[in-house]
Each structure stands twice: as C-alpha cells, then as structure tokens.
Amino acid sequence: SHCKTIMYPAPENSEENHRRGFCADGAKQVSKCEAPPPWPQPPGIFSEGKHFHPHAFLKTVKQIYEQVFLRPSGESPALEQESFVRMLLDWSTTLESGTVLFKLYEELEIDGSMPDVLLTMHGGVKHLRVEYLQEHWAP
C-alpha cells in the first residue's frame, strides 16, 4: 500500500484494518495512471482516495513556506511536511512569467469550492496556480 501499512491485521470490518482504496492521509494507495503522492501527506489535502482539496493544499503551501523561510525554528520538519514538499517540487512547474503551477492528479476530483481562476491548463493537463509562491518566491 501507499503507506506501507499491513492491510488487514485484524478480523474483517475491524477498525484496525487499513481502509479500502485509500490511506489514513486520504491519498489513494495505488493508481493505474500516475504514482500516488508520497506518504504521509498533511491532513485535509486528500480524502477517500478520490478527492483533492485545493484550499487545504494552498493553505499548507503558505504554512510551510512561512515556517521554513519567514520564521525558521531550526527544528526538523515533520514527515508530512517533507512528503508534501517533495510532492510540491515534483509536480510543480514555474513558467517564465514566474507563475507557479501544480499539476493536478488526473484521477482525483477537485472539490467545488475552488475558484476557476486558480485552475489552468498547461501542456494539456489541468494545473492549480500557486499564487502565494509566485508572490513570495524570487525567480
């Protein structure tokens, strides 16, 4: 599985068993089209292995950026933060204009609360504009 957890250590329908299709962080455990995000992800970004929540994603971008660059504590980042940053770097593109785009997982539904202005097509694939990084990251 995505999280490397033993799938079914307890009898059928036990709370101790791994959920079918998605891990505790809400990310899909396997995919036929693309690699799942690195495990574990911060809470709220993925749910039920089917949904991507852009507001939680963008909030996490800002939170980690501020923690690392604006208010560094010297502490090691949590495993969820490391996995998130790895996913962000692997799936992001910076255009010549400075626009930062995060490639969306094709198999995941985007929750309806995201304004369309933050969604864009690039290279025939849907991306999310990461305006916070565009405003704060020097090209």
N, C-alpha and C positions, 0 to 999 in steps of 0.2 A: 504494500500500500504506500501511498504518498508519504505518510508519516512514519512508516516502518514499525507500526504497532502490530502486535499479534491480533489478527482479525477477530477470532471467536474463542477467547479463553474460557468462557463460561457457557452454561446451557443456553439453548435457543431463547430469544427475547429478553436476555439479561441486560441490564444497564451497563454491565462491564464489557460487553461486546462492542466492537467497532461498528459505527453506523454504516449502512449500505450506501456505497457510492460517494461518500464524502467524509472528510476527516474532521477532527474537533475544531480546526481553524476555519471550517466551512468550505475549504477548497476541494475541488473534485480530486479524487485519488488517482484516477487514470484517465487518459484521453486517447482517442484514436487519431486525432489531428495534430495535437500540439502537446508539448511537455507541460505537466501541471506546474503551478508556481512552487518555488522552493518552500519547504516546510520548516517551521510553522510560520504562518502569517499573523499579523496583529488582528485582534477580534474586529468583526464588523465589515471587513472588506469583501469577503466571500461568504455565501450562505448556501447550505444544502447542496453544494457542488454544482449548482445551476445558476447562481446569481452573483453579479459583481455590483458592488455599491460604490459608485464614483465619489460621493460626498465623503464617505469614510476613508477612501483612498487618498483624496486630496487633503483631507484633514491630517492624515498620517504623514504625508509628504511634508507639510508645513511643520508639524510637531517634531519630526526627526531632523529636518534642516535647522530649526531653531535650537534644538538640543545639541547638535553637533557643531554648528558654526557660530551661533549667536550667544549661547550660554553653555559652553563646554564645561563638563564637570570632571573630566578625566576618567570617568568610570567607563568600563567596557559596555557596549550596547547589549541589550537583551537579544536573545536568539531570534525573536520575532522581528526585531528591528534589522538585524543583519540579513535575514531572509528577505525582508521587504526591500531593503536597499539593493540586494542582488537582483531581485525581480525588476525593480525600477530601472537599474542600469542595463540589464539585458534586454528589456522590452521598450526602451525609450530611444528616441531619435531627436537630435537637435538640428533644426533647419538653419540655413544661412541667416535667416531673419532673426534668429535667436529663439524662435518658437520651439518649445519642448513638447513632444508628442509621446504619449504612452500607448503602445499598440494594445488593443483590447483583445482578450481571449475570444475567439470566434464562437466557441460553443456556449458561452455564458450570456445570460440575459442581463441587460443593464436595467437597474431599477428606474422607474419612470420619473423620478424627481430631478434628474439631471437636465439642465437647460441644453437644448440642441446646439447652442452657440459654442459649447465646450467640446462638442463632438465633431470630428472632421474625418474626411477620407484622405489617406496618403498611400500611394502605391497600391491602390485598390483595396486597402484594408482600413477598417474603422479604428480611429485613434481618439484618445482623450487629450485635450490641451491641458498642460500642467502650467497654468499661468503663474503660479507662485514661483516656480523655478525660473521661468522666463524673466520675471521681475527681479529676482534676487541672485541669480547665478550669472557671473560675468562670463561672456563668450570667450 
